[in-house]
Amino acid sequence: MQLPAPIRTYFEAQPPQDAEALAAAFAPDAVVRDEHRTHRGAEEILAWWQAAKAQYRHKAEPLDLTQAAGKTVVRARVSGDFPGSPATLTFTFGLAGDRITDLEIR
């Protein structure tokens, strides 16, 4: 499975060393929706990502990739310190050029 570069960066980034690369994968006005919360812009998205990594110590292994309604949809097995681990979650990415414009995790 060939992931687009910004999506590959998202799944491979590890804190704290890859924080700048992760932030650069998102457009300046990107939006992330996860756990019933919305995070807007690079600063909020980076803070969300670092907090989630610290809290859940999770990793996500992409299983498959599809296209739907102009979005890139990746199902991934997520394991970490949370109830029900591992779980299969759906990551729906909007892309523009080499940046993530939006991400919804369900």
Contact map, one row per residue, 1 for C-alpha under 8 A:
1110000000000000000000000000000000000000000000000000000000000001100000000000000000000000000000000000000000
1111000000000000000000000000000000000000000000000000000000000000000000000000000000000000000000000000000000
1111101100000000000000000000000000000000000000000000000000000000100000000000000000000000000000000000000000
0111111100000000000000000000000000000000000000000000000000000000000000000000000000000000000000000000000000
0011111110000000000000000000000000000000000000000000000000000000000000000000000000000000000000000100000000
0001111111000000000000001100000000000000000000000000000000000000000000000000000000000000000000000111000000
0011111111100000000000001000000000000000000000000000000000000000000000000000000000000000000010000001000000
0011111111110000000000000000000000000000000000000000000000000000000000000000000000000000000000000000000000
0000111111111000000011001000000000000000000000000000000000000000000000000000000000000000000000000000000000
0000011111111000000001001000000000000000000000000000000000000000000000000000000000000000000000000000000000
0000001111111000000000000000000000000000000000000000000000111100000000000000000000000000000000000000000000
0000000111111100000000000000000000000000000000000000000000000000000000000000000000000000000000000000000000
0000000011111110011011000000000000000000000000000000000000000000000000000000000000000000000000000000000000
0000000000011111111000000000000000000000000000000000000000000000000000000000000000000000000000000000000000
0000000000001111111000000000000000000000000000000100100000000000000000000000000000000000000000000000000000
0000000000000111111000000000000000000000000000000100000000000000000000000000000000000000000000000000000000
0000000000000111111100000000000000000000000000000000000000000000000000000000000000000000000000000000000000
0000000000001111111111000000000000000000000000000000000000000000000000000000000000000000000000000000000000
0000000000001111111111100000000000000000000001000100000000000000000000000000000000000000000000000000000000
0000000000000000111111110000000000000000000000000000000000000000000000000000000000000000000000000000000000
0000000010001000011111111000000000000000000000000000000000000000000000000000000000000000000000000000000000
0000000011001000011111111100000000000000000001000000000000000000000000000000000000000000000000000000000000
0000000000000000001111111100000000000000011011000000000000000000000000000000000000000000000000000000000000
0000000000000000000111111110000000000000000000000000000000000000000000000000000000000000000000000010000000
0000011011000000000011111110000000000000000000000000000000000000000000000000000000000000000000000111000000
0000010000000000000001111111010000000000010000000000000000000000000000000000000000000000000000000011100000
0000000000000000000000011111110000000000110000000000000000000000000000000000000000000000000000000011100000
0000000000000000000000000111110000000000110000000000000000000000000000000000000000000000000000000000000000
0000000000000000000000000011111000000001110000000000000000000000000000000000000000000000000000000000100000
0000000000000000000000000111111100000001110000000000000000000000000000000000000000000000000000000001110000
0000000000000000000000000000111110000111100010000000000000000000000000000000000000000000000000000000111000
0000000000000000000000000000011111000111000010000000000000000000000000000000000000000000000000000000011100
0000000000000000000000000000001111111110000000000000000000000000000000000000000000000000000000000000001110
0000000000000000000000000000000111111100000000000000000000000000000000000000000000000000000000000000000111
0000000000000000000000000000000011111000000000000000000000000000000000000000000000000000000000000000000011
0000000000000000000000000000000011111100000000000000000000000000000000000000000000000000000000000000000000
0000000000000000000000000000000011111110000000000000000000000000000000000000000000000000000000000000000000
0000000000000000000000000000001111011111000000000000000000000000000000000000000000000000000000000000000000
0000000000000000000000000000001110001111100110010000000000000000000000000000000000000000000000000000000000
0000000000000000000000000000111100000111111110000000000000000000000000000000000000000000000000000000000000
0000000000000000000000000011111000000011111110000000000000000000000000000000000000000000000000000000000000
0000000000000000000000100111110000000001111111000000000000000000000000000000000000000000000000000000000000
0000000000000000000000100000000000000001111111100000000000000000000000000000000000000000000000000000000000
0000000000000000000000000000000000000011111111110000000000000000000000000000000000000000000000000000000000
0000000000000000000000100000001100000011111111111000000000000000000000000000000000000000000000000000000000
0000000000000000001001100000000000000000011111111100000000000000000000000000000000000000000000000000000000
0000000000000000000000000000000000000000001111111110000000000000000000000000000000000000000000000000000000
0000000000000000000000000000000000000010000111111111000000000000000000000000000000000000000000000000000000
0000000000000000000000000000000000000000000011111111100000000000000000000000000000000000000000000000000000
0000000000000011001000000000000000000000000001111111110000000000000000000000000000000000000000000000000000
0000000000000000000000000000000000000000000000111111111000000000000000000000000000000000000000000000000000
0000000000000000000000000000000000000000000000011111111110000000000000000000000000000000000000000000000000
0000000000000010000000000000000000000000000000001111111111000000000000000000000000000000000000000000000000
0000000000000000000000000000000000000000000000000111111110000000000000000000000000000000000000000000000000
0000000000000000000000000000000000000000000000000011111110000000000000000000000010000000000000000000000000
0000000000000000000000000000000000000000000000000001111111000000000000000000000111000000000000000000000000
0000000000000000000000000000000000000000000000000001111111100000000000000000000110000000000000000000000000
0000000000000000000000000000000000000000000000000000100111110000000000000000011110000000000000000000000000
0000000000100000000000000000000000000000000000000000000011111000000000000000011100000000000000000000000000
0000000000100000000000000000000000000000000000000000000001111100000000000001111000000000000000000000000000
0000000000100000000000000000000000000000000000000000000000111110000000000001110000000000000000000000000000
0000000000100000000000000000000000000000000000000000000000011111100000000111100000000000000000000000000000
0000000000000000000000000000000000000000000000000000000000001111100000000111100000000000000000000000000000
1000000000000000000000000000000000000000000000000000000000000111110000000111000000000000000000000000000000
1010000000000000000000000000000000000000000000000000000000000111111000011110000000000000000000000000000000
0000000000000000000000000000000000000000000000000000000000000001111100011100000000000000000000000000000000
0000000000000000000000000000000000000000000000000000000000000000111111111000000000000000000000000000000000
0000000000000000000000000000000000000000000000000000000000000000011111111000000000000000000000000000000000
0000000000000000000000000000000000000000000000000000000000000000001111100000000000000000000000000000000000
0000000000000000000000000000000000000000000000000000000000000000001111110000000000000000000001000000000000
0000000000000000000000000000000000000000000000000000000000000000001111111000000000000000000111100000000000
0000000000000000000000000000000000000000000000000000000000000000111101111100000000000000000111100000000000
0000000000000000000000000000000000000000000000000000000000000000111100111110000000000000011110000000000000
0000000000000000000000000000000000000000000000000000000000000111110000011111000000000000011100000000000000
0000000000000000000000000000000000000000000000000000000000000111100000001111100000000001111000000000000000
0000000000000000000000000000000000000000000000000000000000011111000000000111110000000001111000000000000000
0000000000000000000000000000000000000000000000000000000000011110000000000011111000000111100000000000000000
0000000000000000000000000000000000000000000000000000000001111000000000000001111100001111100000000000000000
0000000000000000000000000000000000000000000000000000000001110000000000000000111111001110000000000000000000
0000000000000000000000000000000000000000000000000000000111100000000000000000011111001100000000000000000000
0000000000000000000000000000000000000000000000000000001111000000000000000000001111101000000000000000000000
0000000000000000000000000000000000000000000000000000000100000000000000000000001111111000000000000000000000
0000000000000000000000000000000000000000000000000000000000000000000000000000000011111000000000000000000000
0000000000000000000000000000000000000000000000000000000000000000000000000000000001111110000000000000000000
0000000000000000000000000000000000000000000000000000000000000000000000000000011111111110000000000000000000
0000000000000000000000000000000000000000000000000000000000000000000000000000111100011111000000000000000000
0000000000000000000000000000000000000000000000000000000000000000000000000000111000011111100000000000000000
0000000000000000000000000000000000000000000000000000000000000000000000000011110000000111110000000000000000
0000000000000000000000000000000000000000000000000000000000000000000000000011110000000011111000000000000011
0000000000000000000000000000000000000000000000000000000000000000000000001111000000000001111100000000000111
0000000000000000000000000000000000000000000000000000000000000000000000001111000000000000111110000000001111
0000000000000000000000000000000000000000000000000000000000000000000000111100000000000000011111000000011110
0000001000000000000000000000000000000000000000000000000000000000000000111000000000000000001111100001111100
0000000000000000000000000000000000000000000000000000000000000000000001110000000000000000000111110001111000
0000000000000000000000000000000000000000000000000000000000000000000000110000000000000000000011111111110000
0000000000000000000000000000000000000000000000000000000000000000000000000000000000000000000001111111100000
0000000000000000000000000000000000000000000000000000000000000000000000000000000000000000000000111110000000
0000110000000000000000001000000000000000000000000000000000000000000000000000000000000000000000111111000000
0000010000000000000000011110000000000000000000000000000000000000000000000000000000000000000000111111100000
0000011000000000000000001110010000000000000000000000000000000000000000000000000000000000000011110111111000
0000000000000000000000000110111000000000000000000000000000000000000000000000000000000000000011110011111000
0000000000000000000000000000011100000000000000000000000000000000000000000000000000000000000111100001111100
0000000000000000000000000000001110000000000000000000000000000000000000000000000000000000001111000001111110
0000000000000000000000000000000111000000000000000000000000000000000000000000000000000000011110000000011111
0000000000000000000000000000000011100000000000000000000000000000000000000000000000000000111100000000001111
0000000000000000000000000000000001100000000000000000000000000000000000000000000000000000111000000000000111
